Amino acid sequence: SVQPDQSISVCPAGWRLPTGQATTGEFTLLNNAINGGSTSTDQGLRENWLAMRAGQLTGGGTLSGQGHSSWLWSSNVSTSLNSVSFFHSDFDGVVPVSVQNKGMGLAVRCVAEPVLVMQEVTLDNCPLERTLAADARDGRTYWIRRIPNTRQGGGDLCWMETNLAYAGGGDNRFGDVMPIGTTPGTLTAGTSAPGILIPGVTGVGQVCGGDNAAASFGRGCFWEPLGSNPTTYPQQPSTSTAGTGQFGLLYNWCAAMGGQTACEPGWVADPAVNICPAGWRLPTGQSTTGEFAILNNTINAGNLSSDIGLRINWLGQYGGNFLNGSFSNQSFVGGGFWSSSAGTSVTFMALWFAPSFLDPALSMGMGTGLAVRCVRE
C-alpha cells in the first residue's frame, strides 16, 4: 500500500494524474461537479468532459469496451499492492473509485493546478504563499509572493521569487511596452543558443560589446549564463545555492529598463517602460528608502553582513553577473538585481548579495549584466 511519488507520471511537465480517494479524490469531486454526483449515468460527464470511451486492454492482451466504457488511471494505490484506484464510466453508470490490476491498459487524463497569469496579477490577488505564475509573453513561469510592508512609502508589494528569463521572443500581449529588435534602443541577444557561454565580446557577443565600454550604452542586451536553466516550469522548489537553479538571464540596465531609445549617459529613464510583464516594474533602489532596502529590512532583519534571511525566504539562487565579456559569481558566490534608480550619469543602483555581504543600493555600471526580479503594486 506504499503510495508512489505523484509528481512523476506520463503527464506533461507541471501536470499529473488525478487523485482517486473514495470521497475526497479528484475523480469523485469531478463527478460531483459536472455529473451531479450521479453513479447511475455518465450523461453529465459524457456531455461536458468525457466525450469518448477508450475502453481498456486486459491483462490477457484483449481490447474491450471501446465506444461503450471508459477507464482512467488515478495516482492512488489501493490496499492491495496489485491494484490501483481508477475511474470507470459507461452508459449504465459511474464508479469514481474502484481498483484494477496494475498491468491493465487504461486511458489517462492529466490535471494541472491553476496557474496565475503575471499580466493579470494584482496586489489584491497576489498570494501570500509562494505561487506559480506564467508570463503571457512566452509562457515561462515564475514564483511570486506578496510580501507585506515592502513598498516604498508604505504598503505591500507582490515580488517575483525567480529570476526573469524573458528574451523578447513573445508576442507582447496585455500591453507590454518593451520594444524588441536589433537596433540601438531595443533588446539584443548576447548568445546564439541556450547555455552557450560567451568567451568575450567577439562573434555572437559583439553586438553587445559596446555596452561594456563607457563610450556607448545604446543597446539593451542580455546574456545567458551557462546552466541558467530558464524553463517553462520552475523545478520545485526552484531554489539552488549550488549552480542548479533557475538563474534566468542577465541584462544590462538599458535592457532591464525596456530598451528605451535614449540609453546613454545622463539619460533620464521612464520607470514605466521596462522588461517586466505589463503591470510589473523594477523595484526602487535608494540606499535607505528603496524597495530593496525595505525588503532586506523585512525578511533579512536589515543584515548587511549576510544574505541568509534573503536566501532562505526570497533569493533562492545566485545568478552572478556579466561584465567586460565574462561571466562571474554564478552558483554560490553572489549576484545582483537591477533597480530602476539612477546613481550617477553612468551608474545605477542594484541589490548585490553574497553569503557574507549585502548592499541594497550598490552603484553599478549600466553595461553590467545583472538579473531582474519584478514587483507589482
C-alpha positions in Angstrom: 0.0 0.0 0.0 3.0 2.3 -0.4 2.0 5.4 -2.3 4.0 6.3 -5.4 5.7 9.7 -6.0 2.7 11.5 -7.5 5.0 14.2 -9.1 6.3 11.6 -11.5 3.9 10.4 -14.3 3.5 10.2 -18.0 1.8 13.6 -18.0 3.5 16.7 -19.4 5.7 18.7 -17.1 3.6 20.5 -14.5 0.7 18.1 -15.0 -0.1 14.9 -13.0 -2.7 12.1 -12.7 -5.8 12.9 -10.7 -6.2 11.6 -7.2 -8.6 8.7 -6.6 -9.7 8.6 -2.9 -13.3 7.4 -2.3 -14.8 10.7 -1.1 -12.1 13.3 -1.4 -10.4 12.2 -4.7 -10.5 14.5 -7.7 -12.4 11.9 -9.8 -15.1 11.9 -7.2 -15.1 15.7 -7.0 -15.3 15.9 -10.8 -18.3 13.6 -10.9 -19.9 15.7 -8.2 -19.2 18.9 -10.0 -20.3 18.1 -13.6 -22.4 14.9 -13.3 -24.4 15.9 -10.2 -22.7 13.1 -8.3 -24.7 10.5 -10.2 -23.5 7.0 -10.2 -26.3 5.6 -12.4 -25.5 7.5 -15.6 -22.4 9.2 -17.0 -24.5 11.6 -19.2 -23.2 14.8 -17.5 -19.6 13.6 -17.8 -20.1 12.5 -21.4 -21.6 15.8 -22.4 -19.3 18.1 -20.5 -16.0 16.3 -20.1 -15.7 12.6 -21.1 -16.6 12.9 -24.9 -15.2 9.4 -25.7 -14.9 6.0 -24.2 -11.5 4.4 -24.8 -12.2 1.0 -23.3 -9.3 -1.0 -21.8 -6.6 -3.5 -22.5 -6.9 -6.6 -20.3 -4.1 -8.4 -18.7 -4.6 -11.1 -21.4 -3.9 -8.6 -24.2 -7.5 -8.2 -25.3 -9.1 -4.8 -26.1 -12.6 -4.3 -24.8 -15.2 -1.7 -24.0 -14.2 0.7 -26.8 -17.1 3.1 -27.5 -19.0 1.7 -24.5 -16.9 2.2 -21.4 -14.0 4.2 -20.2 -11.4 3.5 -17.5 -9.0 6.2 -16.4 -6.0 5.8 -14.0 -5.6 7.8 -10.8 -2.4 8.1 -8.9 -3.5 6.3 -5.8 -2.6 2.7 -4.8 -5.3 0.8 -3.1 -4.8 -1.5 -0.1 -3.7 -4.3 -2.4 -0.2 -3.8 -3.9 -1.5 -5.4 -7.1 -4.3 -2.9 -7.7 -4.7 0.9 -8.2 -7.7 3.1 -7.8 -9.3 4.2 -11.0 -12.3 5.9 -12.6 -14.8 3.9 -14.7 -17.8 5.2 -16.6 -20.2 3.6 -19.1 -23.8 4.1 -20.3 -25.1 2.5 -17.1 -23.2 4.5 -14.5 -20.1 5.8 -13.0 -17.7 4.3 -10.5 -15.4 7.2 -9.4 -13.2 4.9 -7.3 -12.5 1.2 -7.9 -9.5 -1.0 -8.2 -7.7 -2.5 -11.2 -4.6 -4.6 -11.7 -1.6 -2.5 -12.5 -0.9 -4.5 -15.7 -4.2 -3.3 -17.3 -4.1 -0.8 -20.1 -6.3 2.2 -19.2 -6.5 5.7 -20.6 -5.0 8.8 -18.9 -6.4 12.3 -18.3 -4.0 14.7 -16.7 -4.6 17.6 -14.4 -2.7 20.8 -13.5 -3.1 23.2 -10.7 -4.4 26.6 -11.9 -1.5 28.9 -12.9 -1.9 32.7 -12.5 -1.0 34.9 -15.4 1.6 37.5 -14.5 -0.2 40.2 -16.5 -3.4 39.5 -14.7 -1.9 39.5 -11.2 -2.8 42.5 -9.0 -1.7 43.3 -5.5 -5.1 42.1 -4.3 -4.9 38.7 -5.8 -1.2 38.2 -5.3 -0.9 35.2 -2.9 0.9 35.4 0.5 2.2 31.9 -0.2 4.8 31.2 -2.9 2.7 30.5 -6.1 3.5 29.8 -9.7 2.6 32.4 -12.3 3.1 32.5 -16.1 4.3 35.3 -18.3 1.8 35.6 -21.1 4.5 36.8 -23.5 6.4 33.5 -23.7 4.7 31.1 -21.3 7.7 30.9 -18.9 6.7 30.6 -15.3 8.0 32.2 -12.1 7.3 32.0 -8.4 5.6 35.1 -7.0 4.6 36.1 -3.4 3.1 39.1 -1.7 5.5 40.4 0.9 4.0 42.8 3.4 5.5 46.3 4.1 8.0 46.3 1.3 6.6 49.2 -0.9 8.5 52.5 -0.9 6.3 54.9 1.1 4.4 52.1 2.8 2.3 49.1 1.9 2.8 45.7 0.3 4.4 44.6 -2.9 4.0 41.4 -5.0 7.5 40.1 -5.7 8.9 37.7 -8.2 10.9 35.0 -6.4 12.5 33.5 -9.6 14.9 35.4 -11.9 13.4 36.7 -15.1 14.3 34.9 -18.3 12.4 36.9 -20.9 14.4 37.0 -24.2 11.9 39.1 -26.2 10.5 36.1 -28.1 6.9 36.6 -27.1 4.1 38.5 -28.7 3.9 41.3 -26.1 0.3 40.7 -25.2 -1.5 42.6 -22.4 0.0 45.9 -23.5 3.7 45.1 -22.8 5.7 48.1 -24.0 9.3 46.8 -24.2 10.5 47.1 -27.8 12.2 44.1 -29.4 14.8 44.3 -32.3 18.4 44.6 -33.2 19.0 48.3 -33.4 20.0 50.7 -30.6 17.3 51.2 -28.1 16.0 47.6 -28.4 16.8 44.3 -26.9 19.6 42.3 -28.5 20.6 38.7 -27.7 24.0 38.1 -26.4 24.1 34.3 -27.1 23.4 32.2 -30.2 21.9 29.3 -28.3 20.7 28.5 -24.7 23.6 27.5 -22.4 26.4 28.8 -24.7 29.0 30.7 -22.6 30.2 33.9 -24.3 34.0 33.8 -24.1 34.3 37.5 -24.9 32.8 40.4 -26.8 33.6 39.0 -30.3 31.5 36.9 -32.6 27.9 36.5 -31.4 28.5 38.8 -28.4 30.0 41.6 -30.4 26.7 43.4 -31.0 26.5 43.9 -27.2 30.2 44.6 -26.7 29.8 48.4 -26.8 27.6 48.3 -23.7 30.6 47.3 -21.6 32.5 50.4 -22.7 32.0 53.9 -21.3 31.5 55.4 -24.8 28.3 53.6 -25.8 25.3 52.2 -23.9 22.8 52.4 -26.8 21.7 48.8 -26.9 19.7 46.8 -24.4 21.5 43.5 -24.2 21.0 40.2 -22.4 23.3 37.2 -21.8 22.5 33.7 -20.8 25.0 32.2 -18.3 25.9 28.5 -18.6 23.4 26.5 -16.6 20.9 29.3 -16.4 18.1 26.8 -17.0 15.3 29.1 -17.9 12.2 26.9 -18.1 8.5 26.9 -18.6 8.1 25.2 -15.3 10.5 26.0 -12.4 11.6 22.9 -10.6 10.2 22.5 -7.1 11.2 24.4 -5.1 13.2 26.3 -7.8 15.9 27.2 -5.4 19.6 26.5 -5.5 22.8 27.7 -4.0 24.9 25.2 -5.9 24.5 26.1 -9.5 21.4 24.1 -10.4 18.6 26.6 -10.0 16.8 28.9 -12.5 19.5 31.6 -12.9 17.4 33.3 -15.6 19.1 35.8 -18.0 21.4 38.7 -17.2 20.5 42.1 -18.6 22.4 45.4 -18.9 20.5 48.3 -17.4 19.1 49.5 -20.7 17.6 46.1 -21.3 16.2 46.0 -17.8 14.6 49.3 -18.5 12.9 48.1 -21.6 15.5 49.1 -24.2 14.5 52.8 -24.1 15.7 54.7 -27.1 18.0 57.1 -25.1 20.1 54.6 -23.1 23.0 56.9 -22.9 24.9 58.6 -20.0 22.8 61.2 -18.4 19.6 59.8 -19.9 16.5 60.1 -17.6 14.7 56.8 -17.7 10.9 56.3 -17.7 10.4 53.7 -15.0 7.0 52.7 -16.5 9.0 51.3 -19.5 10.8 48.1 -18.5 11.4 44.5 -19.4 8.8 43.2 -16.8 5.4 41.9 -17.7 2.7 44.5 -18.2 1.7 46.0 -14.8 5.0 45.0 -13.2 8.1 47.1 -12.8 11.7 47.1 -11.4 12.0 47.8 -7.6 13.3 51.1 -6.5 16.9 51.2 -5.2 17.6 54.1 -2.9 20.0 53.3 -0.1 17.6 53.6 2.9 14.1 54.1 1.4 14.3 52.0 -1.7 12.3 48.8 -2.0 15.4 46.5 -2.0 16.4 48.1 1.3 12.9 47.7 2.7 12.8 44.1 1.6 16.1 43.4 3.3 14.8 45.1 6.5 11.6 43.0 6.3 13.0 39.5 5.7 16.7 39.7 6.5 16.4 41.9 9.6 18.4 44.6 7.8 21.5 42.5 7.8 24.3 43.7 5.6 26.9 41.1 6.5 24.9 38.0 5.5 22.1 37.3 3.0 20.9 34.2 4.8 17.4 35.6 5.5 17.0 36.6 1.9 18.5 33.3 0.7 16.1 31.2 2.7 13.0 33.3 2.3 13.3 35.0 -1.1 16.6 34.8 -3.0 16.8 31.1 -3.9 19.8 31.3 -6.3 22.9 33.3 -7.2 22.8 34.4 -10.8 26.2 36.2 -10.8 26.9 39.0 -13.2 28.3 39.6 -16.7 31.0 42.3 -17.2 33.6 43.0 -19.9 32.8 39.9 -21.8 33.0 37.4 -18.9 30.5 35.7 -16.5 31.4 35.7 -12.8 30.0 34.9 -9.4 27.5 32.2 -10.6 26.4 29.4 -8.3 27.1 30.0 -4.6 29.2 33.2 -5.0 26.8 36.1 -5.4 24.6 38.0 -7.7 22.7 41.2 -8.2 19.3 42.6 -9.3 18.7 45.9 -11.1 16.6 48.6 -9.6 15.0 51.5 -11.6 17.0 54.1 -9.6 19.9 56.1 -11.0 23.2 56.7 -9.2 25.3 59.0 -11.4 25.0 59.6 -15.1 26.5 56.2 -15.9 25.8 54.1 -12.8 22.5 52.8 -11.5 21.5 51.2 -8.2 21.3 47.4 -7.7 20.8 45.0 -4.8 24.1 43.0 -4.5 24.3 40.0 -2.3 26.7 37.3 -1.2 27.0 34.9 1.7 28.9 37.5 3.8 28.0 40.8 2.2 24.8 42.6 1.1 24.2 46.1 -0.3 20.7 47.0 -1.3 21.9 50.1 -3.2 25.2 49.3 -4.8 26.2 51.6 -7.6 26.8 49.5 -10.8 27.9 50.5 -14.3 25.0 50.4 -16.7 26.7 48.0 -19.0 26.9 45.3 -16.3 24.7 42.2 -16.8 22.5 41.6 -13.8 19.4 39.6 -13.0 15.9 41.1 -12.8 13.2 40.5 -10.2 10.0 42.5 -10.9 7.4 43.8 -8.5 3.7 44.5 -8.7 1.9 47.1 -6.6 
